Amino acid sequence: MTLLDDLSPQARNVPESSIVAVVNHARLRGDVIPLWVGEGDLPTPSFISDATVKSLRDGETFYTWQRGIPPLRQALADYYGRHFGGSHDPETFFVTGSGMQAIKLSIEAICGAGDEVVYLSPSWPNIAAALEISSAQAVPVALDYTDNGWTLDLERLAGAIGPKTRALFINTPSNPTGWTASEAELQAILDLARKAGIWIMADEIYSRFYYAGHRAPSFLDVMEERDRILFVNSFSKNWSMTGWRVGWIKAPAELGQVFENLIQYSTSGVPQFLQRGCVVALNEGDAYVEEQKERARHGRDVLCDALMATNRVRLLKPEGSFYAFFSIDGMEDTGKAAYRIVDEADVGLAPGSGFGPGGEAFLRACFLRRLDHVQTAAERLARFISGI
């Protein structure tokens, strides 16, 4: 028996990220334009970082509130009031060590071994892996790619709900497809969850990256007070804070002690000095988010227009998020294609095969970058596609 054989099956069977594998293949090449991971190219703005530096210098380096410092929970409540309307209780917010941890703790709160969570695919791969690590089962429901873009078959979603289903995981706007649920679709999904008596895990991290309005439709627009919905989110995308690893859960206040306990026995809380920066991001960062959104809109138009002009890709401009998810005629194995493109075109893309059922023929490009980089990447990709 090897040491690996002596590990738990859940740990042994965790899949390697195909996205990270491509990144590692060409990470140190200075000539590659990296569109492979889900982040922009701007560092955290100084008005946010300065608050964290001040907190460190002031000695805020001790254990802190498990649920998050009160000023941050109040800032989250105020942020939701500004952008989603209504009044929000600070007691419904719980600060976590990243959006990923928000998802993991939500899974632990509602799922046991053998329970199922239905999710929409293609999808960010971490949700399925997180479920499997927790001994739960990830059940994909494939979105359809049509002439109108990605669409959801509600009957197919309903058919995937079974006796072991504990939750629906709904990411809208979607990573990687850009699919964005309408308010009517959110209402229909909520009706399914109510009928089945199951939870919704709502990942609305890209809500502000929505190109037809101020923000995307949200379950907050259709839910009632007693609905079983856990919102998972992160500071990463809106405020250029991917490396900070701070997120949050919005959940009914009566679950507060449960989430405090789960935080206690995983990380024992997010460093207070990081939380000080997050307070400033929420309270003073609205204009910055709008600037990020406009950068993404310009990048989307430049990249998508160049790809579609080749007449050899399947692609529609996404309604939300900051990814182009496209297929190239004649390239079915995108796992191999991503390596070929980074080697021959010097553009880093994420293989769609890493995003689950329905993504195998697609590639993902993040267009939240300075415009000249996006333009150069678009030109390189267009030449590559025209030459194959």
C-alpha positions in Angstrom: 0.0 0.0 0.0 1.3 3.4 -0.9 0.9 6.6 1.1 -1.7 7.8 -1.4 -3.7 4.6 -1.0 -3.9 5.4 2.7 -5.7 8.7 2.1 -9.4 9.1 2.1 -11.1 8.5 -1.3 -12.5 12.0 -1.2 -9.0 13.5 -1.1 -7.4 11.0 -3.6 -10.1 11.6 -6.1 -10.0 15.5 -6.2 -9.4 16.3 -9.8 -6.5 18.5 -10.9 -7.6 21.8 -12.2 -7.2 21.8 -16.0 -7.1 25.6 -15.9 -4.2 25.6 -13.4 -2.4 23.0 -15.5 -2.3 25.2 -18.5 -1.3 28.2 -16.4 1.6 26.2 -14.9 2.7 25.1 -18.4 3.4 28.7 -19.5 3.2 30.8 -16.3 6.7 32.2 -16.6 6.6 33.1 -20.2 6.7 36.9 -20.4 5.3 37.1 -24.0 2.0 35.3 -23.1 -1.1 37.4 -22.7 -2.8 35.6 -19.8 -6.6 35.4 -20.3 -6.8 32.1 -18.6 -7.9 32.9 -15.0 -10.9 34.8 -13.7 -9.4 38.1 -12.6 -8.5 41.5 -14.0 -5.1 42.9 -14.3 -5.3 45.8 -11.9 -4.0 45.6 -8.4 -6.2 46.5 -5.5 -6.7 50.2 -5.5 -4.8 52.2 -2.9 -7.9 53.6 -1.1 -8.6 50.0 -0.1 -5.1 48.9 0.6 -4.3 52.0 2.7 -7.0 51.1 5.2 -5.5 47.6 5.6 -2.0 49.1 6.1 -3.3 51.5 8.7 -5.0 48.6 10.5 -1.8 46.6 10.6 0.1 49.6 11.9 -2.6 50.2 14.5 -2.0 46.7 15.8 -5.2 45.0 14.8 -3.6 41.6 14.5 -5.4 39.6 17.1 -8.3 37.2 17.1 -11.5 38.9 16.0 -15.2 38.4 15.5 -16.0 35.0 14.0 -18.9 36.3 12.0 -17.0 39.4 10.9 -16.3 42.8 12.5 -19.5 44.8 13.1 -18.4 47.7 10.8 -18.0 45.2 7.9 -21.3 43.5 8.4 -23.0 46.9 8.5 -21.2 47.9 5.3 -22.5 44.8 3.6 -26.0 45.6 4.7 -25.7 49.1 3.4 -24.2 47.9 0.1 -27.1 45.6 -0.5 -29.5 48.4 0.4 -27.9 50.6 -2.3 -27.7 48.1 -5.0 -30.5 45.6 -4.4 -33.0 47.8 -2.6 -34.8 47.1 0.7 -33.5 46.9 4.2 -30.9 44.3 5.2 -30.0 43.2 8.7 -26.3 43.1 9.4 -27.0 39.8 11.3 -27.7 38.1 8.0 -24.1 38.5 6.8 -21.1 36.2 7.7 -17.6 37.0 6.6 -15.6 34.1 5.2 -12.0 33.4 4.1 -12.9 33.8 0.3 -16.0 33.1 -1.8 -14.7 29.5 -2.1 -15.0 29.1 1.7 -18.4 30.6 1.6 -19.4 27.8 -0.8 -17.7 25.1 1.2 -19.3 26.2 4.5 -22.7 26.5 2.8 -22.3 22.9 1.6 -21.3 21.7 5.1 -24.3 23.5 6.5 -26.9 21.8 4.3 -25.4 18.6 2.9 -24.6 15.2 4.4 -22.9 12.2 2.9 -24.7 11.0 -0.2 -26.9 14.2 -0.5 -27.2 15.7 -4.0 -26.8 19.3 -5.2 -28.0 20.1 -8.7 -26.0 22.7 -10.6 -26.0 24.2 -14.1 -23.2 23.2 -16.4 -20.8 24.3 -17.9 -19.8 25.7 -14.5 -16.9 26.9 -12.5 -15.4 23.5 -11.6 -14.8 24.2 -7.9 -18.5 23.7 -7.0 -18.5 20.1 -8.2 -15.2 19.4 -6.6 -16.2 21.0 -3.2 -19.3 18.8 -3.1 -17.4 15.6 -3.8 -14.8 16.5 -1.1 -17.7 16.8 1.3 -19.0 13.3 0.3 -22.0 14.9 -1.5 -22.9 14.3 -5.1 -22.8 17.0 -7.8 -25.6 16.6 -10.4 -25.1 18.6 -13.5 -27.9 20.0 -15.7 -26.5 21.2 -19.0 -27.4 24.6 -20.4 -28.2 24.6 -24.1 -26.1 26.6 -26.6 -28.4 28.0 -29.3 -28.5 30.9 -31.8 -29.7 33.0 -28.9 -26.8 32.0 -26.7 -26.9 29.8 -23.6 -30.4 28.9 -22.4 -31.8 27.0 -19.4 -34.3 24.2 -19.9 -36.5 24.5 -16.8 -38.1 21.1 -17.3 -34.7 19.5 -17.5 -33.8 21.2 -14.2 -37.0 20.0 -12.6 -36.3 16.5 -13.8 -32.9 16.4 -12.1 -34.4 17.0 -8.6 -34.8 13.8 -6.8 -35.3 12.4 -3.2 -31.6 13.0 -2.3 -31.5 16.6 -3.6 -30.7 19.1 -0.9 -30.0 22.2 -3.0 -29.8 23.9 -6.4 -26.6 25.8 -7.0 -27.3 28.7 -9.3 -24.5 30.9 -10.6 -25.9 33.9 -12.5 -24.3 35.7 -14.3 -22.5 32.5 -15.1 -18.8 31.7 -15.1 -17.9 30.6 -17.8 -20.8 31.0 -20.2 -22.1 34.5 -19.3 -25.6 33.1 -19.1 -27.8 35.5 -17.0 -31.1 34.4 -15.6 -34.1 36.7 -16.1 -36.3 37.6 -13.2 -38.9 35.2 -14.6 -36.4 32.4 -14.7 -35.3 33.1 -11.1 -38.9 33.0 -10.0 -39.4 29.6 -11.8 -36.2 28.2 -10.2 -37.4 29.4 -6.8 -40.8 27.8 -7.3 -39.1 24.5 -8.1 -37.1 24.8 -4.8 -40.1 25.7 -2.8 -42.1 22.8 -4.2 -39.3 20.3 -3.5 -38.5 21.8 -0.1 -34.8 22.3 -0.9 -32.3 25.1 -0.6 -30.9 27.4 -3.2 -27.2 28.3 -3.1 -27.1 31.6 -5.1 -23.7 32.6 -6.4 -24.2 36.1 -7.7 -20.6 37.2 -7.6 -20.8 38.7 -11.1 -24.0 40.6 -10.4 -22.4 44.0 -11.0 -20.8 42.8 -14.3 -24.1 43.0 -16.2 -24.2 44.9 -19.5 -27.9 45.6 -19.8 -28.4 47.5 -16.6 -26.9 48.5 -13.2 -26.9 44.9 -12.0 -28.2 41.5 -13.0 -31.6 40.1 -11.8 -31.2 38.6 -8.3 -33.0 36.1 -6.2 -33.4 39.0 -3.8 -35.9 40.4 -6.4 -38.3 37.5 -6.1 -37.7 35.8 -2.7 -39.8 36.0 0.4 -38.5 36.2 4.0 -38.7 32.4 4.8 -37.3 31.1 1.5 -34.3 28.8 1.9 -31.6 30.7 0.1 -27.9 31.1 0.9 -26.1 33.8 -1.0 -22.4 33.2 -1.5 -20.2 36.1 -2.7 -16.6 37.5 -2.7 -14.7 40.7 -2.7 -12.4 39.3 -5.4 -14.0 40.5 -8.7 -15.6 43.8 -8.0 -12.7 45.5 -6.2 -9.6 43.7 -7.7 -9.1 41.7 -4.5 -8.6 38.1 -5.7 -5.5 37.6 -3.6 -7.2 38.9 -0.4 -9.3 35.7 -0.1 -12.3 37.4 1.7 -15.9 36.6 0.9 -19.3 36.4 2.6 -22.5 34.5 3.1 -25.9 36.1 3.3 -28.2 33.8 5.1 -31.2 33.9 7.5 -30.1 35.4 10.9 -31.4 32.3 12.7 -28.5 30.3 11.1 -25.9 32.7 12.7 -24.6 30.4 15.4 -24.2 27.5 12.9 -22.1 29.6 10.5 -20.1 31.1 13.4 -19.3 27.6 14.5 -18.3 26.5 11.0 -16.0 29.5 10.7 -14.5 28.8 14.1 -13.6 25.3 13.3 -12.1 26.1 9.8 -10.3 29.4 9.9 -11.4 31.0 13.2 -12.2 34.1 11.4 -10.8 36.5 8.7 -7.9 38.8 9.8 -9.3 42.1 11.1 -6.8 44.2 9.1 -8.2 42.6 5.9 -11.7 43.3 7.0 -10.9 47.0 7.4 -10.0 47.2 3.7 -13.2 45.4 2.9 -15.2 48.0 4.8 -13.7 50.8 2.6 -14.2 48.8 -0.6 -17.9 48.6 0.1 -18.4 52.1 1.4 -16.2 54.0 -1.0 -15.8 51.6 -4.0 -19.0 52.0 -6.0 -17.4 54.2 -8.6 -14.4 51.8 -9.0 -16.8 48.9 -9.7 -18.5 50.9 -12.4 -15.1 51.7 -14.0 -14.2 48.0 -13.9 -17.5 47.2 -15.6 -16.8 49.7 -18.4 -13.3 48.2 -18.9 -14.9 44.8 -19.2 -17.5 46.1 -21.6 -14.8 47.5 -23.9 -12.7 44.4 -23.6 -15.7 42.2 -24.4 -16.5 44.1 -27.6 -12.9 44.1 -28.9 -12.3 40.4 -28.2 -15.7 39.1 -29.3 -15.8 41.3 -32.5 -12.4 40.0 -33.6 -13.3 36.4 -32.9 -16.6 36.5 -34.7 -15.0 38.3 -37.7 -13.1 35.1 -38.4 -16.4 33.3 -39.2 -14.9 30.2 -37.6 -16.1 30.5 -34.0 -19.4 30.0 -32.2 -19.8 32.9 -29.9 -22.3 35.5 -28.8 -21.4 38.5 -26.6 -22.2 37.5 -23.0 -24.9 39.4 -21.0 -22.9 39.2 -17.8 -19.6 38.2 -16.2 -16.3 39.0 -18.0 -15.6 35.9 -20.1 -15.9 35.0 -23.7 -16.8 31.3 -24.0 -16.3 30.2 -27.6 -15.7 27.2 -29.8 -13.4 27.0 -32.8 -14.5 25.1 -35.9 -12.6 21.8 -36.1 -11.2 21.9 -32.5 -13.1 19.5 -30.4 -10.5 18.6 -27.8 -10.1 21.9 -26.0 -7.8 20.4 -23.4 -5.2 20.0 -26.1 -6.2 23.1 -27.9 -5.4 25.3 -24.9 -1.8 24.1 -24.9 -1.5 24.5 -28.6 -2.8 28.1 -28.5 -0.6 29.2 -25.7 2.4 27.6 -27.4 1.7 28.9 -30.9 -0.3 32.1 -30.4 1.1 33.2 -27.0 -2.4 33.6 -25.5 -3.4 31.8 -22.4 -7.0 30.4 -22.4 -8.9 28.1 -20.1 -10.0 24.8 -21.7 -13.8 24.4 -21.6 -13.4 20.7 -20.8 -12.5 21.8 -17.3 -16.0 23.3 -16.8 -18.0 20.1 -17.0 -20.6 18.7 -19.3 -21.4 21.0 -22.2 -18.1 22.8 -22.1 -15.9 20.3 -23.8 -15.8 22.1 -27.2 -15.3 25.6 -25.8 -12.5 27.8 -24.6 -12.8 30.6 -22.0 -11.0 34.0 -22.2 -11.1 36.6 -19.5 -11.4 40.1 -21.1 -11.1 42.2 -18.0 -7.7 43.6 -18.9 -6.1 46.7 -20.3 -7.5 47.3 -23.8 -4.2 47.1 -25.7 -3.6 43.7 -24.2 -7.0 42.5 -25.2 -6.5 43.9 -28.7 -3.2 42.1 -29.1 -4.7 38.9 -27.8 -7.6 39.2 -30.2 -5.2 39.8 -33.2 -3.1 36.8 -32.2 -6.1 34.5 -31.8 -7.6 35.7 -35.1 -4.4 34.9 -36.9 -4.2 31.5 -35.2 -7.8 30.6 -36.1 -7.4 31.8 -39.7 -4.3 29.6 -40.1 -5.6 26.3 -38.9 
